[in-house]
């Protein structure tokens, strides 16, 4: 699902309970994540629940980055789905210029997440940025 579709659906939902349920639905719709990828290396530190993010370089000029992820918590899986809709397939330069926290704020999620979930989301965004920096360094090096 695209970020625009998610935004559109959020606009149709009036209260946080409905949005919360929608985020959970997004998490349930995430593609299956291979259990073999759930390693210490792919685990995102700073999240209260278990979270794994994996990036893959899509060759090209410039290369793009594909992301996949999973969590053991449904609401967090939904946040991952939104994050992936925002960042998947972008170049390292596009990711560096992107204000990912503003994406979540624009959906009204920022003020409705617990501090622990907000910290976890920040850790996921930091991982995306770190992976993008690594791709940029490899491409330029």
HELIX and SHEET records of a PDB file:
HELIX    1   1 UNK A    3  UNK A   12  1                                  10    
HELIX    2   2 UNK A   16  UNK A   28  1                                  13    
HELIX    3   3 UNK A   35  UNK A   37  5                                   3    
HELIX    4   4 UNK A   74  UNK A   87  1                                  14    
HELIX    5   5 UNK A   92  UNK A   97  1                                   6    
HELIX    6   6 UNK A  100  UNK A  106  1                                   7    
HELIX    7   7 UNK A  110  UNK A  112  5                                   3    
HELIX    8   8 UNK A  115  UNK A  140  1                                  26    
SHEET    1   A 3 UNK A  51  UNK A  58  0                                        
SHEET    2   A 3 UNK A  64  UNK A  71 -1                                        
SHEET    3   A 3 UNK A  90  UNK A  91 -1                                        
END                                                                             
